Amino acid sequence: MNIDMLLGHKGRAVLTVSARTTVIEAIHTMRNERVSALVISEDGAAIDGIVSDRGLMNTLADQGTAVLERPLGDVMTREVFTCSPGDSVGAIMAAMTDRRIRHIPVVGEDGRLCGIVSIGDVVKNHLDEIQREASELREYISGNN
């Protein structure tokens, strides 16, 4: 399975915010929208950066509560690892593990943001594939093919 197929199942919507959004506004947005990462983009297409709940927590621990009023542009990760719709889910799972990251924005051939995948998305996909294979094997063994 590739990333485009995974996005077809989970959806292609990506929550983006401006680099001018404050850290506290981002935290509230993440809680209200029940997401654990935000892509920073001024136009919703080009990726300027990314922040995650873990990254914001680490920033808060390192810099104290004064950081809550600072803009995300000051604390975001600027070099964002991305993938393309044609990449395999397995390769992206491996990249997430190797790089120790939990969110990867998806960028189309035109360079525009077209989705985001989380470690939860790829693990769910992997578990679904395992269950599908087990079911097919049970059918095969029982002769109900």
Secondary structure, DSSP 8 states (H G I E B T S, - for coil): -BHHHHHHHH-----EE-TTSBHHHHHHHHHHHT-SEEEE-SSSSS--EEEEHHHHHHHHHHH-GGGGGSBGGGTSBSS---B-TTSBHHHHHHHHHHHT-SEEEEE-TTS-EEEEEEHHHHHHHHHHHHHHHHHHHHHHHHT--
